[in-house]
Amino acid sequence: MICDNYDNVLERVKAAAVKSGRNPEDVTLVAVSKTKPLSDIEELIKHGVNEFGENKVQELDDKYENVSTPVNWHLIGHLQTNKVKYIVDKVKLIHSVDSLKLAKIIEKEAEKKDCICSILLEVNVAQEESKFGLACEEVLPLVEEISKLPHVRVKGLMTIAPFVENPEDNRVHFHKLHELLLDIKSKNIDNVDMNDLSMGMTNDYEVAVEEGATIVRVGTAIFGERDYSI
Ligand SMILES: *Cc1c(COP(=O)(O)O)cnc(C)c1O
């Protein structure tokens, strides 16, 4: 069931890439396993899936320690500075950095563990009051500051788009984030890659791919609805 769902989402991701003239290989599907049991993850691992996303440090850490085969972990949720030390050397990518303070703590902990930590900057592109993330105009100055940190590597941008009935309503936000990525990329800042665009969830991942997403984060369409009451 979960594997069929995964295959279905992956097919749609690829079709959206082809439709918009992109190479399907350039889009990574991250299976967002938050709140879901390890057994669900193991099923997908057996199926060949390698990229998993979690939004809580504790849960990511538990799953990291207990999974049967090493896979790539993505931290996609808000990260508190006091939790950085638990995951800095365990994740492939932190999607949700939105302050210099947090980046500096990542630098400190990555140096201690002698690793380089790849991050995305989270942008609140739709300017929703309830959301974490930078305003568009804050992104370039922050990239410039973080580029000076030797153990942190900025790889691109991430956004959590508004919840909308019609995914087309988010196209404008995805488009804007892509423009911002290209704009910053064109500045060729040392130690900064600006190749990754993490956007699109269950409701809107196809539109996100059409607008240039290189990473989509899909939970519900793969694992089913989440039950937060347990
Ligand atoms: C939960 C979550 C997702 C996945 O959401 P679905 O709508 O279930 O696909 C993606 N990104 C972030 C940051 C999340 O917290």
The ligand as a MOL file (V3000), in Angstrom:
LIG
                    3D

  0  0  0     0  0            999 V3000
M  V30 BEGIN CTAB
M  V30 COUNTS 15 15 0 0 0
M  V30 BEGIN ATOM
M  V30 1 C 4.4340 17.5120 7.3540 0
M  V30 2 C 5.2760 18.2810 6.4110 0
M  V30 3 C 5.3010 17.9760 5.0250 0
M  V30 4 C 4.4380 16.9150 4.3830 0
M  V30 5 O 3.1020 17.3100 4.3900 0
M  V30 6 P 1.9620 16.4760 3.6100 0
M  V30 7 O 0.9160 17.4850 3.3330 0
M  V30 8 O 1.5310 15.3920 4.5150 0
M  V30 9 O 2.5820 15.9540 2.3600 0
M  V30 10 C 6.1440 18.7170 4.2240 0
M  V30 11 N 6.9270 19.6970 4.7280 0
M  V30 12 C 6.9360 20.0100 6.0320 0
M  V30 13 C 7.8190 21.0960 6.5180 0
M  V30 14 C 6.1190 19.3170 6.9280 0
M  V30 15 O 6.1350 19.6440 8.2260 0
M  V30 END ATOM
M  V30 BEGIN BOND
M  V30 1 1 1 2
M  V30 2 1 2 3
M  V30 3 2 2 14
M  V30 4 1 3 4
M  V30 5 2 3 10
M  V30 6 1 4 5
M  V30 7 1 5 6
M  V30 8 2 6 7
M  V30 9 1 6 8
M  V30 10 1 6 9
M  V30 11 1 10 11
M  V30 12 2 11 12
M  V30 13 1 12 13
M  V30 14 1 12 14
M  V30 15 1 14 15
M  V30 END BOND
M  V30 END CTAB
M  END
